[in-house]
Amino acid sequence: MAGLTAGRTLQARGWEVTLLDKGRGFGGRMATRSVGSGQFDYGAQFFTARDVRFGEAIRRWESAGWVAPWFTQDGFEHEAHTRYRAEGGMSALAGHLAEGLDVRRASRVGSVEPSGAGWNVMADSGEVFRAGVLLLTPPAPQTAELLAGIATRLQPDVIPVLNSIVFDPCYALLAALDGPGKVPFPGYIRPTSGPIEWIADNSAKGVSRGNAALTIHARADFSDRYFDSPRDEVAAVLLEAAAPWMGGPATEWHLHRWKYSKPTTGDLPLCLFSREPAPLAIAGDAFGGSRVEGAFLSGLAAAGIFAEGF
Ligand SMILES: Cc1cc2nc3c(=O)[nH]c(=O)nc-3n(C[C@H](O)[C@H](O)[C@H](O)COP(=O)(O)OP(=O)(O)OC[C@H]3O[C@@H](n4cnc5c(N)ncnc54)[C@H](O)[C@@H]3O)c2cc1C
């Protein structure tokens, strides 16, 4: 979301933009995939708007038929924000946002190096991209890895700030059922104890058709403790804990392990900049806030500062 937002904003102002994403699909942690006949959002589950600029973007997307309200409040005490879902899943929204942009998917950036007044960006494919300015929006620890080789040439605050950012891991178990599940209306439940943080029925949410399709997110402490455990064992624990909301065994399941799920660090600027050794910005949800809206605002801020001449 950070990269797409910045790319769209700068391209609209006449910039020539290329986005490189190592993912095969669109959207990073706004991720959707199929398991059996079910469709699953397995990263971000919904988004909310607290900032007027994100609220305006959501209204535009709603008019285009890309997003729709899922629910408001319902158990999220003290938070009366409308929760939005994307038609066809989160990744489909990212795909819409990528329309008209030069997005190279399955293009992992292996290294970046300053060259003259700009940057050379080396993809694992061997392709080298030349850029006047560079915006990095991977999760902050991955950005730190990319910059490790040129750390001493950046403005001094950049690497310490990146190194201070901590992300929680998260297991996402996707379970396809052969009938309706038992997740209550409007299609999510937050168990109060046990290893599970959240269960959503993608069928009730409108992302999947037919039988229940459950996204089961483990709590951060469970995901951390069992991060290197055998997948079958982790899945068995989560399926057993989810049984009261399943109504029958899973016909198929898939376990995804998010190493970088949500940043837990707060109070950072909306993005980082370094003029040295060449124009560089760093954005993402670690800066704007640990949600889709935060990534949007961070990308918007990075684009704004580039557009204003840094
Ligand atoms: C399990 C889970 C549940 C969540 N639930 C919610 C929720 O309900 N509501 C909400 O608002 N938010 C939620 N979030 C958070 C939300 O998904 C993120 O805040 C937001 O999507 C982050 O966007 P981003 O652009 O900062 O980063 P990302 O979406 O992580 O994008 C970074 C991109 O960088 C790419 N990349 C990384 N390294 C390289 C490289 N070397 N070369 C090329 N490309 C690279 C990745 O492929 C990725 O596409 C959830 C996240 C997770 C994981």
The ligand as an SDF file (V2000), in Angstrom:
LIG
                    3D

 53 58  0  0  0  0  0  0  0  0999 V2000
   -1.7180  -11.1830    9.6660 C   0  0  0  0  0  0  0  0  0  0  0  0
   -1.9180   -9.7090    9.4360 C   0  0  0  0  0  0  0  0  0  0  0  0
   -3.1330   -9.1180    9.7770 C   0  0  0  0  0  0  0  0  0  0  0  0
   -3.3260   -7.7540    9.5710 C   0  0  0  0  0  0  0  0  0  0  0  0
   -4.5480   -7.2160    9.8160 N   0  0  0  0  0  0  0  0  0  0  0  0
   -4.7750   -5.9250    9.5150 C   0  0  0  0  0  0  0  0  0  0  0  0
   -6.0840   -5.3880    9.5870 C   0  0  0  0  0  0  0  0  0  0  0  0
   -7.0530   -6.0920    9.8740 O   0  0  0  0  0  0  0  0  0  0  0  0
   -6.2430   -4.0610    9.2980 N   0  0  0  0  0  0  0  0  0  0  0  0
   -5.2050   -3.2740    8.9060 C   0  0  0  0  0  0  0  0  0  0  0  0
   -5.4180   -2.0810    8.6250 O   0  0  0  0  0  0  0  0  0  0  0  0
   -3.9610   -3.7650    8.7880 N   0  0  0  0  0  0  0  0  0  0  0  0
   -3.7190   -5.0710    9.0760 C   0  0  0  0  0  0  0  0  0  0  0  0
   -2.4900   -5.6080    8.9180 N   0  0  0  0  0  0  0  0  0  0  0  0
   -1.3700   -4.7010    8.5990 C   0  0  0  0  0  0  0  0  0  0  0  0
   -1.3790   -4.2870    7.1370 C   0  0  0  0  0  0  0  0  0  0  0  0
   -1.4450   -5.4210    6.3200 O   0  0  0  0  0  0  0  0  0  0  0  0
   -0.0760   -3.5360    6.8930 C   0  0  0  0  0  0  0  0  0  0  0  0
    0.0460   -2.4700    7.8260 O   0  0  0  0  0  0  0  0  0  0  0  0
    0.0450   -2.9190    5.4770 C   0  0  0  0  0  0  0  0  0  0  0  0
   -0.5010   -3.7630    4.4950 O   0  0  0  0  0  0  0  0  0  0  0  0
    1.5120   -2.6500    5.2340 C   0  0  0  0  0  0  0  0  0  0  0  0
    1.7110   -2.0930    3.9500 O   0  0  0  0  0  0  0  0  0  0  0  0
    3.1780   -1.6790    3.5200 P   0  0  0  0  0  0  0  0  0  0  0  0
    3.0920   -1.1320    2.1470 O   0  0  0  0  0  0  0  0  0  0  0  0
    3.8110   -0.8600    4.5770 O   0  0  0  0  0  0  0  0  0  0  0  0
    4.0390   -3.0510    3.5360 O   0  0  0  0  0  0  0  0  0  0  0  0
    3.8180   -4.4660    2.7460 P   0  0  0  0  0  0  0  0  0  0  0  0
    2.3930   -4.7240    2.4640 O   0  0  0  0  0  0  0  0  0  0  0  0
    4.5690   -5.4600    3.5590 O   0  0  0  0  0  0  0  0  0  0  0  0
    4.5590   -4.1880    1.3830 O   0  0  0  0  0  0  0  0  0  0  0  0
    5.9450   -4.3100    1.2630 C   0  0  0  0  0  0  0  0  0  0  0  0
    6.2430   -4.8680   -0.1100 C   0  0  0  0  0  0  0  0  0  0  0  0
    7.6610   -4.9320   -0.2580 O   0  0  0  0  0  0  0  0  0  0  0  0
    7.9600   -6.0890   -1.0320 C   0  0  0  0  0  0  0  0  0  0  0  0
    9.3640   -6.4070   -0.7900 N   0  0  0  0  0  0  0  0  0  0  0  0
    9.9930   -6.6870    0.3860 C   0  0  0  0  0  0  0  0  0  0  0  0
   11.3160   -6.8770    0.1700 N   0  0  0  0  0  0  0  0  0  0  0  0
   11.5150   -6.7330   -1.1660 C   0  0  0  0  0  0  0  0  0  0  0  0
   12.6660   -6.8270   -2.0030 C   0  0  0  0  0  0  0  0  0  0  0  0
   13.8760   -7.1060   -1.5230 N   0  0  0  0  0  0  0  0  0  0  0  0
   12.5010   -6.6190   -3.3310 N   0  0  0  0  0  0  0  0  0  0  0  0
   11.2620   -6.3290   -3.8520 C   0  0  0  0  0  0  0  0  0  0  0  0
   10.1450   -6.2410   -3.1000 N   0  0  0  0  0  0  0  0  0  0  0  0
   10.2700   -6.4330   -1.7790 C   0  0  0  0  0  0  0  0  0  0  0  0
    6.9760   -7.1300   -0.5160 C   0  0  0  0  0  0  0  0  0  0  0  0
    6.7950   -8.1660   -1.4730 O   0  0  0  0  0  0  0  0  0  0  0  0
    5.7230   -6.3010   -0.3180 C   0  0  0  0  0  0  0  0  0  0  0  0
    4.8800   -6.3160   -1.4430 O   0  0  0  0  0  0  0  0  0  0  0  0
   -2.2760   -6.9720    9.0600 C   0  0  0  0  0  0  0  0  0  0  0  0
   -1.0680   -7.5720    8.7020 C   0  0  0  0  0  0  0  0  0  0  0  0
   -0.9000   -8.9360    8.8650 C   0  0  0  0  0  0  0  0  0  0  0  0
    0.3730   -9.5880    8.3960 C   0  0  0  0  0  0  0  0  0  0  0  0
  1  2  1  0
  2  3  1  0
  2 52  2  0
  3  4  2  0
  4  5  1  0
  4 50  1  0
  5  6  2  0
  6  7  1  0
  6 13  1  0
  7  8  2  0
  7  9  1  0
  9 10  1  0
 10 11  2  0
 10 12  1  0
 12 13  2  0
 13 14  1  0
 14 15  1  0
 14 50  1  0
 15 16  1  0
 16 17  1  0
 16 18  1  0
 18 19  1  0
 18 20  1  0
 20 21  1  0
 20 22  1  0
 22 23  1  0
 23 24  1  0
 24 25  2  0
 24 26  1  0
 24 27  1  0
 27 28  1  0
 28 29  2  0
 28 30  1  0
 28 31  1  0
 31 32  1  0
 32 33  1  0
 33 34  1  0
 33 48  1  0
 34 35  1  0
 35 36  1  0
 35 46  1  0
 36 37  1  0
 36 45  1  0
 37 38  2  0
 38 39  1  0
 39 40  1  0
 39 45  2  0
 40 41  1  0
 40 42  2  0
 42 43  1  0
 43 44  2  0
 44 45  1  0
 46 47  1  0
 46 48  1  0
 48 49  1  0
 50 51  2  0
 51 52  1  0
 52 53  1  0
M  END
$$$$
